[in-house]
Amino acid sequence: MSGMNDNVDLLVGCPHCGSTQVRHVRTALKYERHEWRRVKCDKCGCYGPIAKTEVEAKTAWNMRAPNLIAENRRLRDELKELHAAVADYACGRKH
């Protein structure tokens, strides 16, 4: 049976810095016995939403709306590189 969590081990990049250096971590909140789960970016230190299980934490991280912002930044940078390559080619310069 296929579901939303089939690829839960595949974490999307950080919504703040775009890094793919993200991982699942356990968090013990002060005065609580329960250990919570969330995803952390090792590059900028951003944390995802707190959840009860690893699967819930990873799903919440992957579904955060700001992920589109990081993806848009990446695509914009890639597009700039392509424009520069096309301009160089059109002017007879080769990479």
KOLROMAR-36269 format. One record per residue: residue number from 1; y, z, x of N, C-alpha, C in turn. Coordinates in Angstrom, 1 decimal, always signed. Each point is the difference from the previous one (the first is absolute). Layout:
<pts>
<pt><pos>NUM</pos><n_v>Y</n_v><n_w>Z</n_w><n_u>X</n_u><ca_v>Y</ca_v><ca_w>Z</ca_w><ca_u>X</ca_u><c_v>Y</c_v><c_w>Z</c_w><c_u>X</c_u></pt>
...
</pts>
This chain:
<pts>
<pt><pos>1</pos><n_v>-1.2</n_v><n_w>+0.0</n_w><n_u>+0.8</n_u><ca_v>+1.2</ca_v><ca_w>+0.0</ca_w><ca_u>-0.8</ca_u><c_v>+1.2</c_v><c_w>+0.0</c_w><c_u>+0.9</c_u></pt>
<pt><pos>2</pos><n_v>+0.9</n_v><n_w>-0.9</n_w><n_u>-0.3</n_u><ca_v>+1.2</ca_v><ca_w>-0.1</ca_w><ca_u>+0.9</ca_u><c_v>+1.1</c_v><c_w>+0.8</c_w><c_u>-0.7</c_u></pt>
<pt><pos>3</pos><n_v>+0.9</n_v><n_w>+0.6</n_w><n_u>+0.8</n_u><ca_v>+1.0</ca_v><ca_w>+0.8</ca_w><ca_u>-0.5</ca_u><c_v>+1.2</c_v><c_w>+0.1</c_w><c_u>+1.0</c_u></pt>
<pt><pos>4</pos><n_v>+1.0</n_v><n_w>+0.7</n_w><n_u>-0.4</n_u><ca_v>+1.3</ca_v><ca_w>+0.1</ca_w><ca_u>+0.8</ca_u><c_v>-0.3</c_v><c_w>+0.6</c_w><c_u>+1.4</c_u></pt>
<pt><pos>5</pos><n_v>-1.0</n_v><n_w>+0.8</n_w><n_u>+0.1</n_u><ca_v>-0.1</ca_v><ca_w>+0.7</ca_w><ca_u>+1.3</ca_u><c_v>-1.1</c_v><c_w>-0.6</c_w><c_u>+0.9</c_u></pt>
<pt><pos>6</pos><n_v>-0.4</n_v><n_w>-1.3</n_w><n_u>-0.3</n_u><ca_v>-0.9</ca_v><ca_w>-0.7</ca_w><ca_u>+0.8</ca_u><c_v>+0.4</c_v><c_w>+0.0</c_w><c_u>+1.5</c_u></pt>
<pt><pos>7</pos><n_v>+1.3</n_v><n_w>-0.3</n_w><n_u>+0.2</n_u><ca_v>+0.5</ca_v><ca_w>-0.1</ca_w><ca_u>+1.4</ca_u><c_v>+0.9</c_v><c_w>+1.1</c_w><c_u>+0.4</c_u></pt>
<pt><pos>8</pos><n_v>-0.4</n_v><n_w>+1.2</n_w><n_u>-0.5</n_u><ca_v>+0.9</ca_v><ca_w>+1.2</ca_w><ca_u>+0.3</ca_u><c_v>+0.1</c_v><c_w>+0.3</c_w><c_u>+1.5</c_u></pt>
<pt><pos>9</pos><n_v>-0.9</n_v><n_w>-0.4</n_w><n_u>+0.8</n_u><ca_v>+0.1</ca_v><ca_w>+0.2</ca_w><ca_u>+1.5</ca_u><c_v>+1.0</c_v><c_w>-0.9</c_w><c_u>+0.6</c_u></pt>
<pt><pos>10</pos><n_v>+0.4</n_v><n_w>-1.0</n_w><n_u>-0.7</n_u><ca_v>+1.1</ca_v><ca_w>-0.9</ca_w><ca_u>+0.6</ca_u><c_v>+1.3</c_v><c_w>+0.5</c_w><c_u>-0.5</c_u></pt>
<pt><pos>11</pos><n_v>+0.7</n_v><n_w>+0.7</n_w><n_u>+0.9</n_u><ca_v>+1.3</ca_v><ca_w>+0.5</ca_w><ca_u>-0.3</ca_u><c_v>+1.1</c_v><c_w>-1.0</c_w><c_u>+0.4</c_u></pt>
<pt><pos>12</pos><n_v>+1.0</n_v><n_w>-0.2</n_w><n_u>-1.0</n_u><ca_v>+1.1</ca_v><ca_w>-0.9</ca_w><ca_u>+0.3</ca_u><c_v>+0.9</c_v><c_w>+0.7</c_w><c_u>+1.0</c_u></pt>
<pt><pos>13</pos><n_v>+0.9</n_v><n_w>-0.8</n_w><n_u>+0.6</n_u><ca_v>+1.0</ca_v><ca_w>+0.5</ca_w><ca_u>+0.9</ca_u><c_v>+1.0</c_v><c_w>+1.0</c_w><c_u>-0.6</c_u></pt>
<pt><pos>14</pos><n_v>+0.7</n_v><n_w>+0.7</n_w><n_u>+0.9</n_u><ca_v>+0.9</ca_v><ca_w>+1.0</ca_w><ca_u>-0.4</ca_u><c_v>+1.2</c_v><c_w>-0.6</c_w><c_u>-0.7</c_u></pt>
<pt><pos>15</pos><n_v>+0.4</n_v><n_w>+0.5</n_w><n_u>-1.2</n_u><ca_v>+1.1</ca_v><ca_w>-0.5</ca_w><ca_u>-0.7</ca_u><c_v>+1.4</c_v><c_w>+0.1</c_w><c_u>+0.6</c_u></pt>
<pt><pos>16</pos><n_v>+0.0</n_v><n_w>+0.9</n_w><n_u>+1.0</n_u><ca_v>+1.3</ca_v><ca_w>+0.3</ca_w><ca_u>+0.7</ca_u><c_v>+0.2</c_v><c_w>-0.8</c_w><c_u>+1.3</c_u></pt>
<pt><pos>17</pos><n_v>-1.0</n_v><n_w>-0.1</n_w><n_u>+0.8</n_u><ca_v>+0.1</ca_v><ca_w>-0.7</ca_w><ca_u>+1.3</ca_u><c_v>-0.9</c_v><c_w>-1.2</c_w><c_u>+0.1</c_u></pt>
<pt><pos>18</pos><n_v>-0.9</n_v><n_w>-0.2</n_w><n_u>-0.9</n_u><ca_v>-0.9</ca_v><ca_w>-1.1</ca_w><ca_u>+0.0</ca_u><c_v>-1.2</c_v><c_w>+0.1</c_w><c_u>+0.9</c_u></pt>
<pt><pos>19</pos><n_v>-0.1</n_v><n_w>+1.1</n_w><n_u>+0.7</n_u><ca_v>-1.1</ca_v><ca_w>+0.2</ca_w><ca_u>+1.0</ca_u><c_v>-1.4</c_v><c_w>+0.1</c_w><c_u>-0.8</c_u></pt>
<pt><pos>20</pos><n_v>-1.0</n_v><n_w>-0.5</n_w><n_u>+0.7</n_u><ca_v>-1.4</ca_v><ca_w>+0.1</ca_w><ca_u>-0.5</ca_u><c_v>-0.7</c_v><c_w>+1.2</c_w><c_u>+0.6</c_u></pt>
<pt><pos>21</pos><n_v>+0.7</n_v><n_w>+0.8</n_w><n_u>+0.7</n_u><ca_v>-0.6</ca_v><ca_w>+1.2</ca_w><ca_u>+0.6</ca_u><c_v>+0.1</c_v><c_w>+1.2</c_w><c_u>-1.0</c_u></pt>
<pt><pos>22</pos><n_v>-0.8</n_v><n_w>-0.2</n_w><n_u>-1.1</n_u><ca_v>+0.0</ca_v><ca_w>+1.0</ca_w><ca_u>-1.0</ca_u><c_v>-1.4</c_v><c_w>+0.6</c_w><c_u>-0.2</c_u></pt>
<pt><pos>23</pos><n_v>-0.1</n_v><n_w>+1.2</n_w><n_u>-0.4</n_u><ca_v>-1.4</ca_v><ca_w>+0.6</ca_w><ca_u>-0.1</ca_u><c_v>+0.0</c_v><c_w>+1.1</c_w><c_u>-1.0</c_u></pt>
<pt><pos>24</pos><n_v>-1.1</n_v><n_w>+0.4</n_w><n_u>-0.5</n_u><ca_v>-0.3</ca_v><ca_w>+1.0</ca_w><ca_u>-1.0</ca_u><c_v>+0.1</c_v><c_w>+1.4</c_w><c_u>+0.8</c_u></pt>
<pt><pos>25</pos><n_v>+0.7</n_v><n_w>+1.0</n_w><n_u>-0.6</n_u><ca_v>+0.1</ca_v><ca_w>+1.3</ca_w><ca_u>+0.6</ca_u><c_v>-0.3</c_v><c_w>+1.1</c_w><c_u>-1.1</c_u></pt>
<pt><pos>26</pos><n_v>-0.4</n_v><n_w>+1.1</n_w><n_u>+0.4</n_u><ca_v>-0.1</ca_v><ca_w>+1.2</ca_w><ca_u>-0.9</ca_u><c_v>+1.2</c_v><c_w>+0.9</c_w><c_u>+0.2</c_u></pt>
<pt><pos>27</pos><n_v>+0.4</n_v><n_w>+0.6</n_w><n_u>-1.1</n_u><ca_v>+1.2</ca_v><ca_w>+0.8</ca_w><ca_u>+0.0</ca_u><c_v>-0.4</c_v><c_w>+1.3</c_w><c_u>-0.7</c_u></pt>
<pt><pos>28</pos><n_v>+0.3</n_v><n_w>+1.1</n_w><n_u>+0.6</n_u><ca_v>-0.2</ca_v><ca_w>+1.3</ca_w><ca_u>-0.7</ca_u><c_v>+1.4</c_v><c_w>+0.6</c_w><c_u>-0.3</c_u></pt>
<pt><pos>29</pos><n_v>+0.3</n_v><n_w>+0.0</n_w><n_u>-1.2</n_u><ca_v>+1.4</ca_v><ca_w>+0.5</ca_w><ca_u>-0.4</ca_u><c_v>+0.0</c_v><c_w>+1.6</c_w><c_u>+0.1</c_u></pt>
<pt><pos>30</pos><n_v>+1.1</n_v><n_w>+0.5</n_w><n_u>+0.4</n_u><ca_v>+0.1</ca_v><ca_w>+1.5</ca_w><ca_u>+0.1</ca_u><c_v>-0.3</c_v><c_w>+0.7</c_w><c_u>-1.3</c_u></pt>
<pt><pos>31</pos><n_v>-0.7</n_v><n_w>+1.0</n_w><n_u>+0.1</n_u><ca_v>-0.4</ca_v><ca_w>+0.9</ca_w><ca_u>-1.2</ca_u><c_v>-1.0</c_v><c_w>-0.7</c_w><c_u>-0.9</c_u></pt>
<pt><pos>32</pos><n_v>-0.7</n_v><n_w>-1.1</n_w><n_u>+0.4</n_u><ca_v>-1.0</ca_v><ca_w>-0.6</ca_w><ca_u>-0.8</ca_u><c_v>-1.3</c_v><c_w>-0.1</c_w><c_u>+0.7</c_u></pt>
<pt><pos>33</pos><n_v>-1.1</n_v><n_w>+0.2</n_w><n_u>-0.7</n_u><ca_v>-1.3</ca_v><ca_w>-0.1</ca_w><ca_u>+0.7</ca_u><c_v>-0.5</c_v><c_w>-1.4</c_w><c_u>+0.0</c_u></pt>
<pt><pos>34</pos><n_v>+0.5</n_v><n_w>-0.9</n_w><n_u>-0.9</n_u><ca_v>-0.5</ca_v><ca_w>-1.3</ca_w><ca_u>-0.1</ca_u><c_v>+0.6</c_v><c_w>-0.9</c_w><c_u>+1.2</c_u></pt>
<pt><pos>35</pos><n_v>-0.8</n_v><n_w>-0.8</n_w><n_u>+0.5</n_u><ca_v>+0.5</ca_v><ca_w>-0.9</ca_w><ca_u>+1.1</ca_u><c_v>+0.3</c_v><c_w>-1.4</c_w><c_u>-0.7</c_u></pt>
<pt><pos>36</pos><n_v>+1.2</n_v><n_w>-0.5</n_w><n_u>+0.2</n_u><ca_v>+0.5</ca_v><ca_w>-1.2</ca_w><ca_u>-0.7</ca_u><c_v>-0.2</c_v><c_w>-1.1</c_w><c_u>+1.0</c_u></pt>
<pt><pos>37</pos><n_v>+0.1</n_v><n_w>-1.3</n_w><n_u>-0.5</n_u><ca_v>-0.2</ca_v><ca_w>-1.2</ca_w><ca_u>+0.8</ca_u><c_v>+1.3</c_v><c_w>-0.8</c_w><c_u>-0.2</c_u></pt>
<pt><pos>38</pos><n_v>+0.3</n_v><n_w>-0.8</n_w><n_u>+1.1</n_u><ca_v>+1.0</ca_v><ca_w>-1.0</ca_w><ca_u>-0.1</ca_u><c_v>-0.1</c_v><c_w>-0.9</c_w><c_u>+1.2</c_u></pt>
<pt><pos>39</pos><n_v>+0.9</n_v><n_w>-1.0</n_w><n_u>+0.0</n_u><ca_v>+0.0</ca_v><ca_w>-1.0</ca_w><ca_u>+1.1</ca_u><c_v>+1.3</c_v><c_w>+0.2</c_w><c_u>+0.8</c_u></pt>
<pt><pos>40</pos><n_v>-0.2</n_v><n_w>-0.2</n_w><n_u>+1.3</n_u><ca_v>+1.2</ca_v><ca_w>+0.2</ca_w><ca_u>+0.9</ca_u><c_v>+0.2</c_v><c_w>-1.2</c_w><c_u>+0.9</c_u></pt>
<pt><pos>41</pos><n_v>+1.2</n_v><n_w>-0.4</n_w><n_u>+0.2</n_u><ca_v>+0.3</ca_v><ca_w>-1.0</ca_w><ca_u>+1.0</ca_u><c_v>+0.2</c_v><c_w>+0.7</c_w><c_u>+1.4</c_u></pt>
<pt><pos>42</pos><n_v>-0.8</n_v><n_w>-0.4</n_w><n_u>+1.0</n_u><ca_v>+0.1</ca_v><ca_w>+0.6</ca_w><ca_u>+1.3</ca_u><c_v>+1.2</c_v><c_w>-0.5</c_w><c_u>+0.8</c_u></pt>
<pt><pos>43</pos><n_v>+0.6</n_v><n_w>-1.1</n_w><n_u>-0.5</n_u><ca_v>+1.2</ca_v><ca_w>-0.5</ca_w><ca_u>+0.8</ca_u><c_v>+1.3</c_v><c_w>+0.7</c_w><c_u>-0.5</c_u></pt>
<pt><pos>44</pos><n_v>+0.3</n_v><n_w>+0.1</n_w><n_u>-1.3</n_u><ca_v>+1.2</ca_v><ca_w>+0.6</ca_w><ca_u>-0.4</ca_u><c_v>-0.1</c_v><c_w>+1.4</c_w><c_u>-0.6</c_u></pt>
<pt><pos>45</pos><n_v>-1.3</n_v><n_w>+0.4</n_w><n_u>-0.3</n_u><ca_v>-0.2</ca_v><ca_w>+1.3</ca_w><ca_u>-0.6</ca_u><c_v>+0.1</c_v><c_w>+0.1</c_w><c_u>-1.5</c_u></pt>
<pt><pos>46</pos><n_v>+0.1</n_v><n_w>-1.2</n_w><n_u>-0.6</n_u><ca_v>+0.1</ca_v><ca_w>+0.0</ca_w><ca_u>-1.5</ca_u><c_v>-1.3</c_v><c_w>+0.5</c_w><c_u>-0.6</c_u></pt>
<pt><pos>47</pos><n_v>+0.0</n_v><n_w>+0.8</n_w><n_u>-1.1</n_u><ca_v>-1.1</ca_v><ca_w>+0.4</ca_w><ca_u>-0.7</ca_u><c_v>-0.1</c_v><c_w>-0.6</c_w><c_u>-1.4</c_u></pt>
<pt><pos>48</pos><n_v>-1.2</n_v><n_w>-0.3</n_w><n_u>-0.4</n_u><ca_v>-0.2</ca_v><ca_w>-0.5</ca_w><ca_u>-1.4</ca_u><c_v>-0.1</c_v><c_w>+1.2</c_w><c_u>-1.0</c_u></pt>
<pt><pos>49</pos><n_v>-0.2</n_v><n_w>-0.3</n_w><n_u>-1.2</n_u><ca_v>-0.1</ca_v><ca_w>+1.0</ca_w><ca_u>-1.1</ca_u><c_v>-1.3</c_v><c_w>+0.9</c_w><c_u>+0.3</c_u></pt>
<pt><pos>50</pos><n_v>+0.1</n_v><n_w>+1.3</n_w><n_u>-0.4</n_u><ca_v>-1.1</ca_v><ca_w>+0.9</ca_w><ca_u>+0.2</ca_u><c_v>-0.9</c_v><c_w>-0.2</c_w><c_u>-1.2</c_u></pt>
<pt><pos>51</pos><n_v>-1.3</n_v><n_w>+0.0</n_w><n_u>+0.3</n_u><ca_v>-1.1</ca_v><ca_w>-0.2</ca_w><ca_u>-0.9</ca_u><c_v>-1.1</c_v><c_w>+1.0</c_w><c_u>+0.2</c_u></pt>
<pt><pos>52</pos><n_v>-0.9</n_v><n_w>+0.0</n_w><n_u>-1.0</n_u><ca_v>-1.2</ca_v><ca_w>+0.9</ca_w><ca_u>+0.1</ca_u><c_v>-1.1</c_v><c_w>-0.5</c_w><c_u>+0.8</c_u></pt>
<pt><pos>53</pos><n_v>-0.1</n_v><n_w>-1.3</n_w><n_u>+0.1</n_u><ca_v>-1.1</ca_v><ca_w>-0.6</ca_w><ca_u>+0.7</ca_u><c_v>+0.5</c_v><c_w>-1.1</c_w><c_u>+1.0</c_u></pt>
<pt><pos>54</pos><n_v>-0.8</n_v><n_w>-0.3</n_w><n_u>+1.0</n_u><ca_v>+0.3</ca_v><ca_w>-1.1</ca_w><ca_u>+0.9</ca_u><c_v>+0.2</c_v><c_w>-1.3</c_w><c_u>-0.7</c_u></pt>
<pt><pos>55</pos><n_v>-0.8</n_v><n_w>-0.3</n_w><n_u>-0.9</n_u><ca_v>+0.1</ca_v><ca_w>-1.3</ca_w><ca_u>-0.8</ca_u><c_v>+1.3</c_v><c_w>+0.0</c_w><c_u>-0.8</c_u></pt>
<pt><pos>56</pos><n_v>+0.3</n_v><n_w>+1.1</n_w><n_u>-0.6</n_u><ca_v>+1.3</ca_v><ca_w>+0.0</ca_w><ca_u>-0.8</ca_u><c_v>+1.2</c_v><c_w>-0.1</c_w><c_u>+0.9</c_u></pt>
<pt><pos>57</pos><n_v>+0.0</n_v><n_w>+0.6</n_w><n_u>+1.2</n_u><ca_v>+1.1</ca_v><ca_w>-0.1</ca_w><ca_u>+1.0</ca_u><c_v>+0.2</c_v><c_w>-1.4</c_w><c_u>+0.5</c_u></pt>
<pt><pos>58</pos><n_v>-1.1</n_v><n_w>-0.6</n_w><n_u>+0.3</n_u><ca_v>+0.0</ca_v><ca_w>-1.4</ca_w><ca_u>+0.5</ca_u><c_v>+0.5</c_v><c_w>-1.0</c_w><c_u>-1.1</c_u></pt>
<pt><pos>59</pos><n_v>-0.5</n_v><n_w>+0.2</n_w><n_u>-1.2</n_u><ca_v>+0.4</ca_v><ca_w>-0.9</ca_w><ca_u>-1.1</ca_u><c_v>+1.5</c_v><c_w>+0.2</c_w><c_u>-0.3</c_u></pt>
<pt><pos>60</pos><n_v>+0.5</n_v><n_w>+1.3</n_w><n_u>+0.0</n_u><ca_v>+1.4</ca_v><ca_w>+0.2</ca_w><ca_u>-0.2</ca_u><c_v>+0.9</c_v><c_w>-0.6</c_w><c_u>+1.1</c_u></pt>
<pt><pos>61</pos><n_v>-0.5</n_v><n_w>+0.1</n_w><n_u>+1.2</n_u><ca_v>+0.8</ca_v><ca_w>-0.6</ca_w><ca_u>+1.1</ca_u><c_v>+0.1</c_v><c_w>-1.5</c_w><c_u>-0.1</c_u></pt>
<pt><pos>62</pos><n_v>-1.2</n_v><n_w>-0.7</n_w><n_u>-0.4</n_u><ca_v>+0.0</ca_v><ca_w>-1.4</ca_w><ca_u>-0.1</ca_u><c_v>+0.8</c_v><c_w>-0.5</c_w><c_u>-1.2</c_u></pt>
<pt><pos>63</pos><n_v>+0.2</n_v><n_w>+0.8</n_w><n_u>-1.0</n_u><ca_v>+0.7</ca_v><ca_w>-0.4</ca_w><ca_u>-1.2</ca_u><c_v>+1.5</c_v><c_w>+0.3</c_w><c_u>+0.0</c_u></pt>
<pt><pos>64</pos><n_v>+0.5</n_v><n_w>+0.5</n_w><n_u>+1.1</n_u><ca_v>+1.4</ca_v><ca_w>+0.4</ca_w><ca_u>+0.0</ca_u><c_v>+0.9</c_v><c_w>-1.3</c_w><c_u>+0.0</c_u></pt>
<pt><pos>65</pos><n_v>+1.0</n_v><n_w>+0.0</n_w><n_u>-0.9</n_u><ca_v>+0.8</ca_v><ca_w>-1.1</ca_w><ca_u>-0.2</ca_u><c_v>+0.8</c_v><c_w>-0.4</c_w><c_u>+1.3</c_u></pt>
<pt><pos>66</pos><n_v>+0.5</n_v><n_w>+0.9</n_w><n_u>+0.8</n_u><ca_v>+0.7</ca_v><ca_w>-0.4</ca_w><ca_u>+1.2</ca_u><c_v>-0.8</c_v><c_w>-0.9</c_w><c_u>+1.0</c_u></pt>
<pt><pos>67</pos><n_v>-1.3</n_v><n_w>-0.1</n_w><n_u>-0.2</n_u><ca_v>-0.8</ca_v><ca_w>-0.8</ca_w><ca_u>+0.9</ca_u><c_v>+0.5</c_v><c_w>-1.5</c_w><c_u>+0.0</c_u></pt>
<pt><pos>68</pos><n_v>+0.6</n_v><n_w>-0.4</n_w><n_u>-1.1</n_u><ca_v>+0.5</ca_v><ca_w>-1.3</ca_w><ca_u>-0.1</ca_u><c_v>+1.2</c_v><c_w>-0.2</c_w><c_u>+0.9</c_u></pt>
<pt><pos>69</pos><n_v>+0.8</n_v><n_w>+1.1</n_w><n_u>+0.2</n_u><ca_v>+1.2</ca_v><ca_w>-0.1</ca_w><ca_u>+0.9</ca_u><c_v>-0.5</c_v><c_w>-0.3</c_w><c_u>+1.4</c_u></pt>
<pt><pos>70</pos><n_v>-1.0</n_v><n_w>+0.7</n_w><n_u>+0.5</n_u><ca_v>-0.5</ca_v><ca_w>-0.2</ca_w><ca_u>+1.3</ca_u><c_v>-0.6</c_v><c_w>-1.4</c_w><c_u>+0.2</c_u></pt>
<pt><pos>71</pos><n_v>-0.7</n_v><n_w>-0.4</n_w><n_u>-1.1</n_u><ca_v>-0.6</ca_v><ca_w>-1.4</ca_w><ca_u>+0.1</ca_u><c_v>+1.1</c_v><c_w>-1.0</c_w><c_u>+0.0</c_u></pt>
<pt><pos>72</pos><n_v>+1.1</n_v><n_w>+0.2</n_w><n_u>-0.8</n_u><ca_v>+1.1</ca_v><ca_w>-1.0</ca_w><ca_u>-0.1</ca_u><c_v>+0.7</c_v><c_w>+0.0</c_w><c_u>+1.4</c_u></pt>
<pt><pos>73</pos><n_v>+0.1</n_v><n_w>+1.1</n_w><n_u>+0.7</n_u><ca_v>+0.6</ca_v><ca_w>+0.0</ca_w><ca_u>+1.3</ca_u><c_v>-0.8</c_v><c_w>-0.8</c_w><c_u>+1.0</c_u></pt>
<pt><pos>74</pos><n_v>-1.3</n_v><n_w>+0.2</n_w><n_u>-0.1</n_u><ca_v>-0.9</ca_v><ca_w>-0.7</ca_w><ca_u>+0.9</ca_u><c_v>+0.0</c_v><c_w>-1.5</c_w><c_u>-0.3</c_u></pt>
<pt><pos>75</pos><n_v>+0.0</n_v><n_w>-0.4</n_w><n_u>-1.2</n_u><ca_v>+0.1</ca_v><ca_w>-1.4</ca_w><ca_u>-0.4</ca_u><c_v>+1.3</c_v><c_w>-0.7</c_w><c_u>+0.4</c_u></pt>
<pt><pos>76</pos><n_v>+1.1</n_v><n_w>+0.8</n_w><n_u>-0.2</n_u><ca_v>+1.3</ca_v><ca_w>-0.5</ca_w><ca_u>+0.4</ca_u><c_v>+0.1</c_v><c_w>-0.3</c_w><c_u>+1.5</c_u></pt>
<pt><pos>77</pos><n_v>-0.6</n_v><n_w>+1.0</n_w><n_u>+0.8</n_u><ca_v>+0.0</ca_v><ca_w>-0.2</ca_w><ca_u>+1.5</ca_u><c_v>-0.8</c_v><c_w>-1.2</c_w><c_u>+0.4</c_u></pt>
<pt><pos>78</pos><n_v>-1.1</n_v><n_w>-0.2</n_w><n_u>-0.7</n_u><ca_v>-0.9</ca_v><ca_w>-1.1</ca_w><ca_u>+0.3</ca_u><c_v>+0.7</c_v><c_w>-1.3</c_w><c_u>-0.4</c_u></pt>
<pt><pos>79</pos><n_v>+0.7</n_v><n_w>+0.0</n_w><n_u>-1.1</n_u><ca_v>+0.8</ca_v><ca_w>-1.2</ca_w><ca_u>-0.4</ca_u><c_v>+1.1</c_v><c_w>-0.4</c_w><c_u>+1.0</c_u></pt>
<pt><pos>80</pos><n_v>+0.6</n_v><n_w>+1.0</n_w><n_u>+0.5</n_u><ca_v>+1.1</ca_v><ca_w>-0.2</ca_w><ca_u>+1.0</ca_u><c_v>-0.6</c_v><c_w>-0.7</c_w><c_u>+1.3</c_u></pt>
<pt><pos>81</pos><n_v>-1.2</n_v><n_w>+0.5</n_w><n_u>+0.4</n_u><ca_v>-0.7</ca_v><ca_w>-0.6</ca_w><ca_u>+1.1</ca_u><c_v>-0.4</c_v><c_w>-1.5</c_w><c_u>-0.3</c_u></pt>
<pt><pos>82</pos><n_v>-0.4</n_v><n_w>-0.2</n_w><n_u>-1.2</n_u><ca_v>-0.4</ca_v><ca_w>-1.4</ca_w><ca_u>-0.4</ca_u><c_v>+1.2</c_v><c_w>-0.9</c_w><c_u>+0.0</c_u></pt>
<pt><pos>83</pos><n_v>+1.1</n_v><n_w>+0.5</n_w><n_u>-0.5</n_u><ca_v>+1.3</ca_v><ca_w>-0.8</ca_w><ca_u>-0.1</ca_u><c_v>+0.4</c_v><c_w>-0.3</c_w><c_u>+1.5</c_u></pt>
<pt><pos>84</pos><n_v>-0.1</n_v><n_w>+0.9</n_w><n_u>+0.9</n_u><ca_v>+0.5</ca_v><ca_w>-0.2</ca_w><ca_u>+1.4</ca_u><c_v>-1.0</c_v><c_w>-1.1</c_w><c_u>+0.6</c_u></pt>
<pt><pos>85</pos><n_v>-1.3</n_v><n_w>+0.1</n_w><n_u>-0.3</n_u><ca_v>-0.9</ca_v><ca_w>-1.0</ca_w><ca_u>+0.6</ca_u><c_v>+0.3</c_v><c_w>-1.4</c_w><c_u>-0.5</c_u></pt>
<pt><pos>86</pos><n_v>+0.3</n_v><n_w>-0.1</n_w><n_u>-1.3</n_u><ca_v>+0.2</ca_v><ca_w>-1.3</ca_w><ca_u>-0.6</ca_u><c_v>+1.3</c_v><c_w>-0.5</c_w><c_u>+0.6</c_u></pt>
<pt><pos>87</pos><n_v>+1.1</n_v><n_w>+0.8</n_w><n_u>+0.1</n_u><ca_v>+1.2</ca_v><ca_w>-0.4</ca_w><ca_u>+0.6</ca_u><c_v>-0.2</c_v><c_w>-0.5</c_w><c_u>+1.4</c_u></pt>
<pt><pos>88</pos><n_v>-0.7</n_v><n_w>+0.7</n_w><n_u>+0.8</n_u><ca_v>-0.3</ca_v><ca_w>-0.4</ca_w><ca_u>+1.4</ca_u><c_v>-0.8</c_v><c_w>-1.3</c_w><c_u>+0.0</c_u></pt>
<pt><pos>89</pos><n_v>-0.9</n_v><n_w>-0.2</n_w><n_u>-0.9</n_u><ca_v>-0.8</ca_v><ca_w>-1.2</ca_w><ca_u>+0.0</ca_u><c_v>+0.9</c_v><c_w>-1.2</c_w><c_u>-0.4</c_u></pt>
<pt><pos>90</pos><n_v>+0.9</n_v><n_w>+0.2</n_w><n_u>-1.0</n_u><ca_v>+0.9</ca_v><ca_w>-1.0</ca_w><ca_u>-0.4</ca_u><c_v>+0.9</c_v><c_w>-0.4</c_w><c_u>+1.1</c_u></pt>
<pt><pos>91</pos><n_v>+0.4</n_v><n_w>+0.9</n_w><n_u>+0.8</n_u><ca_v>+0.9</ca_v><ca_w>-0.3</ca_w><ca_u>+1.1</ca_u><c_v>-0.7</c_v><c_w>-0.5</c_w><c_u>+1.3</c_u></pt>
<pt><pos>92</pos><n_v>-1.3</n_v><n_w>-0.1</n_w><n_u>-0.1</n_u><ca_v>-0.7</ca_v><ca_w>-0.5</ca_w><ca_u>+1.2</ca_u><c_v>-0.4</c_v><c_w>+1.1</c_w><c_u>+0.9</c_u></pt>
<pt><pos>93</pos><n_v>+0.3</n_v><n_w>+1.3</n_w><n_u>-0.3</n_u><ca_v>-0.5</ca_v><ca_w>+1.0</ca_w><ca_u>+0.9</ca_u><c_v>-1.4</c_v><c_w>+0.5</c_w><c_u>-0.4</c_u></pt>
<pt><pos>94</pos><n_v>-0.8</n_v><n_w>+0.3</n_w><n_u>+1.0</n_u><ca_v>-1.4</ca_v><ca_w>+0.4</ca_w><ca_u>-0.3</ca_u><c_v>-0.2</c_v><c_w>+1.4</c_w><c_u>+0.4</c_u></pt>
<pt><pos>95</pos><n_v>-0.9</n_v><n_w>+0.7</n_w><n_u>-0.7</n_u><ca_v>-0.3</ca_v><ca_w>+1.4</ca_w><ca_u>+0.4</ca_u><c_v>-1.1</c_v><c_w>+0.0</c_w><c_u>+0.9</c_u></pt>
</pts>
